[in-house]
Structures are given as structure tokens and as C-alpha cells.
């Protein structure tokens, strides 16, 4: 994939935009075309980084131990979801570290840190060029009727623009508010690229997207926006080049959700990743409608995420003026609806301008953040904010919950292409006016998700939830079943009463005692209620892998000094680890194998994937001299079959305390050469410190002692006086003296 300028591969700005076709329509207003397209031909990731989420309850000490073992450095920890960005150590690869961490029992998931890239009758004088909002022919989404019905929405509804930022404020000398956003309502956002509270746009993409949703409208200036009374929360996760890491995107989603956003609009995308999926699930679970671009890779392109997380996100394809799907729009079963994305290669409406999506932003080529104009962009990036704006209008009318908002948009979309939902249009081209008037009495249930552990131990009781939603307008009574379709076993059945528009998580327990090892498909099914015609959403499935249960503890460390003195209390540390799949309690015993004695034993409770360090004190009083073999043993736990690593040994040498004896045999002063020659012996062969004292007890000085020749050299004409003596003191022996003899 390429960024707007085709030089970097990062989360993709799903935008097509053309340079140089600037034509003057009004003296004060120029229309420009920018058609550089961001296609997702391959997915990139942050170099030398990966993302790890440790399981709940894993202590920081265990996390530090795991990271230290593999040389990984923590770059940051999400304050929202707790996942960590880790640096790959020199000489190792991202793939290698991801594989190692994925197989560690303390890790919930590990994956590369992928890069996301951005994807692109009011009195506003340029509104006539916004065919994508409304026009007498084709292509628009019936905004004039929608404005009459909605009044442009409400500032109580917040739409978070997770993108390159927005030109929403005058800040310093570098940033100016887009003139046609002067009457738009903004609420505080955040800049996850620069980690500050000023998410100003440095690319132009986010400002263009924002204009489609909430450009100041009916103000006699420029162009119009879909939900112009809506409040905008700018959240910057993509940098000046239109690229950003999944960790920034995920944190942006958590921030928007926690700060009151009702709609999250993401004109960006990349490959699938757990970090991203968990974030959009969090938003959906908290009642946020998430809208994302389907992608710019064409009909056969790979699915674009987060759009393809269909349980949580409305995926938007792009259409042209003639309401055909554009050549760049990615197709797939995950596509939900289509909206105008533009095609700057044609002028189908004959207005003398290419058929791009027109909004105000600054120059996307120069990136001059104060050089504003009206630009035609194209891309699923441009289609997405049309849907986000309609979602904001629907919510302002009183519709609550992402499933109900989705239903209003999808059920009223104008069917295009093959009858019913298809990979190109989804349910069809959105109709803003029809969505606002959606109130058809329908009976419709939807199983939105099956929540089950990705792995379960054979014999365990696994908790599984079937999330079901009533998309209709009647209270319904129905039956929810959970089936292991791999084994063709009914796991449970429950009766449910659910009010219109409500959601419920129905709990089940899966007893895996009789389940075969391997992957199992679990299917949740809601029974068809009377009058229900659309039953395609009444079931959903997920997979869970049944694994063998393992009980295993191991002694992984035995630390003791190589030598010690008989009679000392010697500290010995034993590390015991739980390498199995159950929390365990084991007795760790330390023995002196040489003496045949037990030094001590302790009970250690070790959680899954954790290690405990136990301290023992070995009283060596009465122990024999020489080498002693110490052995640490962890008792075998119930069900443990691999006991080969339950013990470790090490050797400690015990020795006696030896008294040092220093003897001065002579001390002779040679008058001729001015040297004091001293002969001394040491029983341990240690170095000897000598001091020369005068007859009165004072220390001579200054003088130099030569340890090689055992002699003092005096300065000047000084010499030892009669009665002076040499003394030597050792740490373990007595003070030895010798009178100085003159020669």
C-alpha cells in the first residue's frame, strides 16, 4: 500500500486525491483536484516492534522476567487496554519474538505492530458542486430532505474523527482553523502522535473528512456538511505522511469511547490484528457506532480492517456519480453499505469539474497548514464520513445503540447491483432521508457474537456467551441454543425475552470432558420469531481449540556461593516455575546430598506461567570440609508426568578459618645508602603492610615503602633514630615488631 504520496507504507489513508487542476469558480474560491490514491497492496508494520498483551493477573515481576529472558524492551504500555509495545533485541526478528511470546502461557496475544494509513439547498455557494450530498439526478444521498427532517443534527452527539487530525483551531504560528469550520462545534480530543492535547492536522486528510461530516453549513461560505450541528472530537493517530501504528489507533478508539463519542469515523485501514479488534469491540460494547472505510484495493483486494470486523463496524464502499461502485473500492462479504467516494477521472454530471468529493482543506501537496482551498478528493475515505454523518443524524433523532443505528442505515439503503446484499454495495447506497424516517415495524433478531476462550483445557468447564440483539420494533420471546457443530453436540438451550432494540448476553457452560482434542466450531442460534423475514443474522459461530491439560512444575534455578567457611549461615535461593496449565502447590526441599541431611523445605503456590524464588539458610556448623552437593527438589504435583526438571544440583566448597601469622625477621638501616631493609614472612603468603615508628612512638614521614625490596626510602638526610622499630599488622594475626639495627 502507499500513502497519499506513494512513498511510505503504513494504517492507510483510504483516499484518492489529483494535483494541479485548479480552476477559479469565484474570485475568492478555487476548486482543486487531488487524485493520488492510497491502495493497500501490502501491509506494513513498525520496524523492530511488536505488541504483547499479557493475561489478566500476570504480575509485573513475571512480565519483567519474561521480557528479560528474551531481551525485549518495553517501549510503552497502553493506559487504556494494558497492551505493551516491545522493542525487538538486536539480532532477533519480529516474527521470531511474536512466535515465542504467542506460545508463552502468560501471554494472551502477541502480534506485529502493524501500520495503519488513512483512506480519503443551503446557501453555501459551492454546494452545487457537491453532487455527493444531493442532486436532481443520481449519486447523492438525499441530504436536502434529510436536513429538513433533522435540522442538521445536534451538538449533543459527538463524532470522533480518528485520522490525521483536524484544522480546528488557531494554534501557534503553524496552525490555523479552516475558515469553513468556523461555526462547527469541537470538543477536546488528543494527539497520540505527539502525545499532546492539540490534534492539529498536518496532512489535510482529516480536515477534508471532517468537512463532509460537519462543515459549517448555510453560512454563505464554501460548502456544506452532512450533520453540520454535530460536535467533532479530533483524535490524531496518523502523522504528516498519513501513517500511524495500530497501538496509536487503538488508544485513539479507547480515548474517544471513554470521552463520550457516539460515533467513531475511521477513513483508514490495514491488516487484521487483535489489538485493533479488541479496541473496536470495546467501542461497540460501550454503545458507540463505528464506521470505517472498506478499502481502496479494488474488487479482488484483501479485506481492510477495522472495516472487516463486521460484528462491530459498518464497512463503507465507494460509489461514483452514476451510482456504480468505483474501480478502487474493495469488495467482500464484509461490505455493509456504499456511499459517494468520487471518481476524479470523469465528469459525469457535466459541471466542468471532475466528480470527486468536495470539501475545504489545506493544500495536500505542499502541506502548508494555512493554505486553505476547496479540494476534490476521492476514495473510500471520502465515502466513510457520509455514513458517519448520517449515523450522527439518526442518533440525534433518538435512535440508540450501534445495532439500531446500523439497522436504520442498512435497511433503508437503496439496493444496487444484485438483489439483496452483495460484496460490492453491501445492502446498497445510503439514503439519509430514509434512514431518518426508518420506523418500519419489523421482527428481527441477530446473534451478533459468540464469546468463547480461544483455547480450553480438556475436562474444563468453559464459559461461553451468545450475544443476541433485537433489531426489530417488537418485544420478542425466543430460544437461544449453543451447539458444538464439530462434534454435533447441543451444549445448551435457553429461553430469552428481549425488548425492541435491546441486547443480551446469554451465558452457557461447555463441559469439555468428552470433547476431542483440536479445533471446535461453536454456533449460537436464535430461533426464528413470528413475522421475521430476514433470518441471515440469526446465527453466528466462533472456534475454540481443546488442548490437553498439563500439570508441570520445574526447579529452574539454584543459586549458592561456590565456597563458604564452616560455621557460616549460607544463603541459598531456589527458583520454582509453573510450566503447566493449572495453578499448582508444590513442596520445595533443599538437601545436602554429601552429608545426607535436609537443609529445609517450603510450600510454594505457583500460578500459571509464574515463578517463585525461595530463600533457604544452610547452617554449616559441624559440616565437614570439602565439596558438598546441594540438591533442590520440587515435589511432584498431581497429574504431573514430566518430572525430569523437578530438581537441580550445585556444589559448595566448605573451608576452615586460617589464622595469619606475620613474622619480622630483621630490620636493618644502612647508613651508607640511607635504606631501611626489612625481612618479613607471612603464613598465608599475603601482602604485608609495614610501618616505621620512632622511639617516641610517632610515625616517620614522608618516606616510601618498596614492597618488592621490602625497604623504606627516606627523603633528605633523615634516618631512623635509636630505639625506632618496624611494626606489621595483619587482619587476623598479632602485631609484630622488630627494633631497627643500624649498619
N, C-alpha and C positions, 0 to 999 in steps of 0.2 A: 504494500500500500504506500501511497505517497501523501505527504502533507499538501497544503494548498499550493506550495511552490515546487513540489516534487523532489525535495532534497532529503527529507528525513522520513523515517518510517516509525510512526509511533501510534494511542487511542485516536481514531481517525476523525477529523472534521469532515463530516459527510456533506461536502459542499462542492458544487461546480460553479466556478465564477470566471468573465472574459475581459481582457485588458484593451484599452485604447479606443473603444467605440463610444467616446463621449460626444453627445450631441446636445446642443442648447435648446431647451423647450421654453424656458422662461429665462429672462435675463439673470435672475438670481438662482436658478435651479438647473443643474446639469444632470442628465441621466447617463450612467455609465454601465458597462457590462464587464463582468469578471467571470470567466468560464473555466478556470483551472479546476479540474475535478480531482477529488480525493478518492481514489479507488483502493479497496482493500485487497491487493493481490497477494500479500503475505503478511503475517503478523509478527511484530517486533516486540522486544522486551527490554527492560532496563539492563544494561551490561553489568555483570558481576553482582547481581542482586537476586534474591528470591524471597518469597513470603511464606511464613510459617505461622499457623495458629495451633498453640498447644491446647490440650484437652482441659476442660474446667477442673480445677482442683490441683493441677500440677504446680508445685511450689517454684518460686523464683530460684531457689538453690538448685533444684533439679534442672531447670531451664539453663542456668549458667553452666552447670556441669555438662549438659548435652552440647551446648554451644562451644565450650572449651575443648571438649573431646574432638570436635571436628574443625576447630579453628575458625568458627563463624563469629562475626562481629555484628551486634545489634545496632542498626542504623537509626531505627525509630520504632515506636510502639503506638499503634492506633489508640487514641484515648476514647474512641467510640466502641470498637469491636475487639480490641486487645490483640489483633494480629501483629506480627513483627516483621519489619524489613531487615533482612540479614545480608551482610557482605560475604561473598564467596572468598575463601582464603586463597592466596597465591598458589598456582599450580593445580587448582581444582576447577571443575566446571559446574555451571548451573545445574545441568542435567544430573550430574553425579550427586550433588548435595541434595537436590529435590528428592531423588530416589532414596537416599539414606534416611532423610527425615520422614518421608512418607511411611517407611517401614518401622519407625520407632514407636513403641507402644504409648508414649506420652504425647504423640502428635495427632491432632485432629485432621489437619491437612497441610500440604506443602505444595508450592507451585511457583513457576517463574513470575516475576513482577512484570506483567505484560504492559505494553504501552497502548494507550487509547488515543485516538485522534478525532478531531472534530469533523462532522459530516455536513454542508450548508442548506348611500347618497349623501356622504359627508361633504364638507366644503373644502377639504384638503385638495389643492389644485392638481396634484399628481395622482390622485386616486383613480382617475380614468385609465391610468396605465397599470393598475393593479387588477388585471383580469382574474387573478387567482382568488380574489375575495368575492367579487360579484361582477357579472356582465350579462348583457342581453342574450348572448349565445351560450357557449359551453365553457367548461373549465373551472368556473368558480364554485364557491361553497355556500352561496345564498346568504351573504353576510348582511345585506341591507335589510332583509326581512328579519334576520336574527337580531340586528341592532334595535329594530322597532320593538321586538318582543323582550329584549333583555336590557336595553339601555346601556349596553357596553360592559356589563358585569358589575363587580363590587370590589372595593379595596380591602374588604374583609377576607377575600380569597387571595392567598399568596401562591404565586408560581415561582419556583426556584429554577433559574437558568444555570444549569451545570455545564460550563463551557469555558471560553477563553476570557471571561469577564464581560463587563458591560461599561460603556462610556456613560456612566450615570451621575458623575459629579465633576466639579472643578477641583482638582487636587494638585497642589504644587504648580510647577510651570509646564509639566509634561502632559497633564490630563485635563480634558475639557468635557463637559457634558454635551452629548449630542443635542443639537438645537431642537430636533423634533421629539425629544424625550423630556422636554422641559416641564410638561404637565403630567408626566407619568409618575405614579406613586412607587417609591422604592422603600424597602425595609432593609435593615442591616444584613449583610452577607459576610463572606470570608474568602480570603485569598490563600488557598492551600499550596500555591506555587511559591509565593514569597513569605508565607506564614504571617500575614498581617490582616488588618480589617478593612483594607481598601482594594476590593477585587476589580480594579480597573482593567479594561480591555486593552491589550497590546497587539491584537491580531486583526480585528474588525469583524470576525465571525460571530462572536457572542452578541455584539451590538445589533447586527443585522437580524439575528434570530429573535432577539428581544423586541425589535420593532414589529415583527409580524404578530407577536402576541399582544403588545401593549403600546405601540407607537401612539403618541399624543394625537388625538383624532378630533375632527370637527373644530380645529383651531385655526383654520385658514392657512395652514403651513404644510407643505410637503405631502405626506402620505398618511394612510390610516392603519390601525391595528385591529386584530380580531376582538380582543377583550380589553379595550383601552382603559377601563376603570380598574382593572386588576392590579394588585400590588406585586412588584417584581423583587425577588431576592437574588442578587448576583452572587454566584458561587464560582470562583475561578479555580479550575483544576487543570487547565491546558495552558501552556506557555505561549510565548510570542510566535513560535513556529506552528502552533496548533497541536502540540503533542503533550501528553501527560501520562503519568503512571497510574495503574489501577489502584494503588494504595491511596493516591490523592482523590481519584474519582469516588472510591468507596467512602472515604472520610467526608467528601462533599455531600454524598447521599445521606449519611448519618446526620450530618450537621443540619441539612435542610429539613429532614424529618423531625429532628428534635427542636427545631426553631419555628415550627408552625406552618411549613409548606403544605398545601393541599394538593398541589400538582408539581411534579418534577419533570422538566423537559430536558432531554439529552440528545442533542444532534451530534452524536459521537458514537464510536464503537470500536470493537476489536474481537479477539477470540474469547472463548468461554474460559471462565476462571471462578473458583469457589469464592474468592474474596469479593468479586463483583456480584455474584449470585446472592450471597448472604446479605449484601447491602440492599439490593432491590427488594429482597424478601422482607427485610426489616421495614422498609418504607411501606410496602403493601400491607404488612401485618399491622401497621400503625395508621391505616386508613388513607394513605397517600396514593393518588393516581399517578403512575409512572408512564411516561410516553418517551419512546426512543426511535431513532432512525433505523430503517430496515437495512440500509447499506447501499453502497454505490458500486458493487462488483458485478452488476449485470445479472441476467436471468439465471446463469449457472454458477454464480458466486457462492462462496461459503457463507453460512449463516453469520449474521452480525449480532454481537452481544453488547449491551444487555437486551436489545430488542427481542432476541430469540428466547429469552426466559419468559415464555408465553404465560406462565401461571401468574406472573407479577407485572408484566409490562405490555402496553399497547404498542405493537410494532407498526411503523408507518412506511408505506411505499410512496413513490413519487409519480405524478401524472403530468401531462402536457396540457396545453390549451384545448386540444381536441379530445381530452379525457382518456387518451391512451396512456398506458404505463410507459415511462421513459426507458430508453435503452440502457441507462446506467443503473436503474433500480433493481436491487437484489430481490430475487423471488424465492419463495419457500413456504412450507406449511405454517410457519410461524407468523407470516404477514397477516395482520388483523384488518387494517383499513388502508386506503390510499388518500392522498391529499396533494394539492398542487406543489410540485417541486421545480417545475420550469424546464425549458429547453432553449438554451441560448443559441442554438444553431438554426432556429426557424423564427419566422414572424407570421404565425398562422392567423392572427386576428387583424393583420394589415394596419397596425397603428404606427408603422415605420420604426418600431423598436423590437428587438428580439424578445422572445417570450420567457424571460426569466422572472423571478420573484423580486419585486421592487421594494426596497426599504432603505432608510438612511443609515449610513455607517461611515467610518473614515476610510481613507484610501488603502485598499488591501495590498497594494503593491509596495508603496513607499512605507507603509506602517506609520505614517505621520498621524498621531492620535488627535491632532487638532484640525486636520484637513478633511472636513465632512462633505459628503455629497450623497446623491441617491443612486444606488447601485443595483443592477440586476444580477442576482446570484441564482444558481441552480444546484439541485441536489436533494437527497432525502433529508439533509439538514434543514432545508427550507420547507419541506413538506411537514416535518415534525411539529414546528411551532403552530401551524394551523390547527392541528389536533389538540395541542396543549391549550391553545386559546379557547377552543370550543369546550374542552373539559372544564376550564375555569368558568365559562358562562353557565354550563349545566350545574356546576356546584353552587354558583351564586343563586341559581333558581331554587335550590333546596335539596337537590339530589345528594345523597350521602353514600360514602363507601366506594372504593375503586371498582367493585364489580357492577354496581348500579350505574356508575358513570360510563364504564365500558359498554354496558348494555345499551344505554341511550345513544351512544355514538355508533356502535356496530349495527344495532337493529334498524337504524334509520339511514344507514349508508345506502347510496344509490348503486344497485347491483350493476357491475360492468364485467365484461368478459363472460366466461361460462357461468351458467346459473348457479347461485349459491356461492359459498366461499371458495376461492381459488388462490393459487400460490402467487399470482401477480397483484391482484387488487385486495386480497383478503375478502372482507364482506362487501367492499365496494368503495366508491368515492364519498367522503364525508359530506353531510348536509347539515350545516349549523342550525338552520331554522327548524328542520325536522327533529334534530336532537333535542332542542329546547322544548319541543312540543310532544316529546315521547311520553306517552302515558297509557299506551295500549294495555288492556287487561290481558295478561298472559300468565300461563302456568309454566314455570321453567325452573328446573333445578340444575345445579352444576357442582360436580365434585372437582374442586379446584386444586387439591394437592393431597398426596399421601405422605405423611411424615413418618419415616422409619429409620432406624440406625443403618448406616451403610454396611456394617458388619455386626454379627451377633454370634455368640458362642453357643455351640450345640448343647442343648439342655437348658439354656436360659429362657426366662420369660421376657420377651422383648415388647416394649411399649410401642404401639403403632397408632397414629391418629389419621382419621379420614376427615379432611376439611371440606365441608359442603356449604354451598351458598344458595339462597332462594333468590333467583334473579327475576322472579315474577312479581305480580301485584296481588297475590292471594297468600294467605297463610296456608301452609301445606303440612300434611301428615304423610310420612313415607318411611321406608325401611332402608337402612344403610347396611351393606354387607361388606366383609373383608375376606378375600379368597387368596390362598396361595395357589396361583394358577400353574406354577411349575409342578407342584405335587397334586393339583386338582383337589385341594382340601379347603373346605369352608372354615375359616378361622373365627367367624363370629357374625352376629346379626343383631341390629338394634333398631328400635322404633324411634323416630325423631319427629318433633313438632317444631316448625320453623316459620317465623313471621316473614312477611314480604320484605325483601331487601336485607335480611339478616344472614349472618354467617355462624357456623357452629363447628367446633372441632369434636368429632366423635371418637372416643378412645376405645382401643381394642388391645388385648393381650395375646401375643403369639407365643405359644409354647413350642419351642424348637426341639423338644426331646426326640421326636420321631422324624425330624426333618433331615434330609440328606445334606451332605456337605456340598458347598458350591453356591452358585447364584440362584436366587428365588425371585420370581416376579409376584409382587403383591398388588392386587387390584381392588380398589374401592368402588362400590356400585351403589348409586341411589336409585331406588325403584321409580318407574315412570308414574307420575301422578295424572289423574284425570284431566284431560284437556291439554296435556303437554305435547307439543308437536316437534320441538327441537330436542332430541334426546342424545345428540352427539356429545354433550358435555356431562352426561350422567355417570361417566366412569373415568377413572384415572388410575395409572399404575406407577410403581416405582420398583427398584430392585434392591435386594439386601442379600449379602453373602453370609452363609452359615459356615463358621470356622470351628475347628477342633478346640476344645478347652484345654489350656495348658497350665499346669502348676509347676513353677520352677523358681527356685531361689539359688543364688550363687554368691560365694565369697569372692569378691573382685579385688580386694586389697588387703595386705597385711604389712603394716609399717612398724619397724622396730629398729633401734640403733644396731650398727654392726658389732659394737663392743660395748661392754659396761664393766663396772667394778663390783666385785662381790660385796653384797650388803646394801647396794643401792636399790631404790624402788624404780623400776624401769617401766616407762610408759609405752604401751603397745596399742596401736589402733587397727581395728578390723572394719573393713567396708563390706556390707552385705547388700545385695541388689535383688530386686524382684524382676525377673525376666519373663514372667508368665503373664497370664491374663486374668488372674484373681488377686485380690489383696491377701497377703499371707502373714502368718505369725510363725516365726522360727526361733529356735534357741541357738545362740552362737556361743560355742565353747572354745576357750584358749587353753592348750595343754603344752607342758614341757615334755616332749617325747623322749628326750635324753634321760630325764630324771623319772619319767613315768608319773608325773604329778599334774593335777589340774590347777591352772592359774586362776580361772574364773569362768563364769557363764552368765549370759544376759539374754532376755527375751526381746526380740526386735519385731515390731509390727511395720511391715513394709507395704506401701500402696503400689499399685500397678505402675511400672516404669520408674519407680523411685529407688534411691539408695540411702542407706543409713550408715553413719560412721560411729562405731562403738569404741570406747576407751577402756583399756584394762591396765592395772598396775601389777607388775610382776615383782614380788618381794624376793630378792636373790640371797637373802641371809641364809647361810647354810648350804647354798648351792655349790656344786663342785666347779673347779676351774676348768677352762677349756670351752669348746663349742657346745652349744645347746640348740637343739632343733625344736622350734616352736611351731605349733600347728593350730590354725583356726578352722573350725568346722561349723557349718550351719546345718541344723537338723533337717532331715527330710520331711517335707510337708506332705499332707495327704494328697495322693494322686500324682505325686512327682515321680517321673520315670528317669529323667536325666539328672543323675547325682554326681556326674563326673566333675562338675565345677563347684561342688559344695564345700571344698576345703582348699586351703593354701598353706604353704610352709615357708619359714625363713630361718636363718641361723644367726645366733648372737654369741659372741665370744666373751666369756667372763674371765677377768684377771684380778690379781691382788693389788692392794695399795703398797707401793715400794717407797721406803724412806731414803731420801737422797743424803749422801754424806760427801761433804767437800772438805778436802784437806790441803792446807797451805804448807808446802814442804820447805820453802825458803823464800826470803825476801832480801835481796842484796842490792845496795846502792853503789854504783860505780862512779866514783868521784871524777875519774878521767873523762868519761863521755857524758856524764850527767843523766844516766839512765838508772831507773829502779827496776831490777829484774825480779820477777815473781814467778815461782813454780807452784802450781796447784793441780789437784786431781779431783774429779767428780765421779761418784759411783754410778751415776746414770748416764754419764757422757754428755750431760747438759752443759750449756754455756755458763760461764762463771762471771759474776759481776764483782769487781774488786774496788775497794775504796781505801784511799790512803788517809790516815788520821795523824795529826801532830801529837806531840807528847801531852799537850793540854786538852786534847780531845777534839780540836777543830779539824775541819776537812781542808786539805790542801787544794789550792786552785789559783789560777787556772792551770790545768795540766791535761795531757792527752793520754788515754789508755789504748794501747795497741793489743787487740785480742789475739793476733797471730803470734806476736813475740812475747805475750804476757808481760808487757813492760809499760811503765809510765814515762812520759817525756815532760820535763819541766820547762816552763818559759823563763827566760832571763837566766840569772845566776842562782836561782833558788835551789835549795836542796833540802832533803828531809833532816829535821833536827834530831839530836839524840833523844831516844825514847819514843820515836814515832813508830807506828805499826801499820800493817796491812790487815784489813778485815774483809771477809767474804761472807755474804748471807744468802742462803738458798731458801725456797719456799717451804720445803719440808724438813730441812735439817737444821742443826745448831749453827750459831755464828762461830766462825773460825778466825783466829788471829795469828799473826806472826810478827815478832819485832823485826825492824829493819836493821840489817848488818851493813856497815859501811866498808867499802874496799877502795 
